[in-house]
Amino acid sequence: MLAHRVQPAIRGLRAYDPGHDLVALRRAASEALIELGSNENPWGPSPEAREAVTRHLDELALYPDPRGGDLKRALARQHGVGIEQVVLGNGSHELLMQLAQVFAGPGAGVVASQYGFAVYAIAAAAVGAAFRAAPALPMDHAMAAGHDLDAIVAAIDADTHLVYLANPNNPTGTWFGAQGLERFLARIPADTVVAIDEAYAEFVDAREWASAIALVAKHPNLIVLRTFSKAHGLAGLRVGYGIAQPELIGWLERVRESFNVNLIGLAAAQASLGDPQHLADGVRKNNVERMRLAGDLRSRGLFVFPSQTNFLLVRFGEGASRIDDALRERGIVLRPMGGYGLPDCLRITVGTAEQNAKLLAALDAVR
Ligand SMILES: *Cc1c(COP(=O)(O)O)cnc(C)c1O
């Protein structure tokens, strides 16, 4: 009845697909599920973040700091930028949406890569902008299905207001190096905003990779997005941030909901920054398990995409969906990839050694 009142772009929009219904699955399960579908941190947040949560429970009746000043200062110090170069989001998902709201719109183009994060296309459609996906690198490339930076440059035209690019990428796990990034940015028009989404930056150990944050000083059209959801283990609290030059941050601040990051999230994120040892321990454990799990899957004849993240994209072939179902019946939840145009693949979050061993045993039983 209201369809004719809905903005045309939103009428055609399909909501973000969060994967299997975990709440229903948990309710139906007789024992704890092994949840490897959402790239959450199996080792959990810093004890200091947990302590910060309880410390602020007496303040729940109060609004949070609308400026998030303490967290911004901590982030600015950590990244060697000014406080006016930091914007906070209710998860980086919110910032991805805000970027489209501010810089795109009807008549504007938004460019990303094939197999890019699903939110980019949603953000573009939500504001009525035209979304274009540049073809990814071929499957037989060393960086199978990774971003083809030349193809992305070629997809940009005079109407392209915004480019989204994850490095490393979700759902492929692939990445590109510092040289490629610098050459890429040099070829982008000065008034096309480039959002480099570094949600998995903390997990990277590839030498050729470098954060784009160091390039913000040189590129007024660059914003780098980070999150506390992955390596910091705080997905439930919804805290993300962006780093850019003050002008770009200022435009985003205009549409930011005044209390977008909640009081508990602000406190926990700040405490987590104060415990770099916990972060490093979690990253080290992830990277050990990532390498071991990739090896174990490859030794079973499966194609595992190269990954610098806390997940692996694995090609199971025609049986992918059946295997996903069979694993779920055994209490193991993975992420199907049909929505990304990769129906023969499943995405597997790297779990603890125990979780990964159970996954492999179940895989051997159902394949
Ligand atoms: C998980 C993820 C995010 C982070 O989302 P939050 O809203 O911060 O939880 C952003 N980008 C990519 C590519 C991701 O995989």
The ligand as an SDF file (V2000), in Angstrom:
LIG
                    3D

 15 15  0  0  0  0  0  0  0  0999 V2000
   32.8980   -6.7980    9.7020 C   0  0  0  0  0  0  0  0  0  0  0  0
   33.1600   -5.7610    8.6760 C   0  0  0  0  0  0  0  0  0  0  0  0
   32.9520   -4.4210    8.9490 C   0  0  0  0  0  0  0  0  0  0  0  0
   32.6670   -3.9790   10.3540 C   0  0  0  0  0  0  0  0  0  0  0  0
   31.4040   -3.8200   10.6370 O   0  0  0  0  0  0  0  0  0  0  0  0
   31.0030   -3.1280   12.0050 P   0  0  0  0  0  0  0  0  0  0  0  0
   29.7970   -2.3820   11.6020 O   0  0  0  0  0  0  0  0  0  0  0  0
   32.1180   -2.2290   12.4240 O   0  0  0  0  0  0  0  0  0  0  0  0
   30.7660   -4.2360   12.9570 O   0  0  0  0  0  0  0  0  0  0  0  0
   33.2030   -3.4750    7.9790 C   0  0  0  0  0  0  0  0  0  0  0  0
   33.6730   -3.8360    6.7830 N   0  0  0  0  0  0  0  0  0  0  0  0
   33.9360   -5.1180    6.4940 C   0  0  0  0  0  0  0  0  0  0  0  0
   34.5100   -5.4530    5.1860 C   0  0  0  0  0  0  0  0  0  0  0  0
   33.6560   -6.1110    7.4200 C   0  0  0  0  0  0  0  0  0  0  0  0
   33.8780   -7.3830    7.1150 O   0  0  0  0  0  0  0  0  0  0  0  0
  1  2  1  0
  2  3  1  0
  2 14  2  0
  3  4  1  0
  3 10  2  0
  4  5  1  0
  5  6  1  0
  6  7  2  0
  6  8  1  0
  6  9  1  0
 10 11  1  0
 11 12  2  0
 12 13  1  0
 12 14  1  0
 14 15  1  0
M  END
$$$$
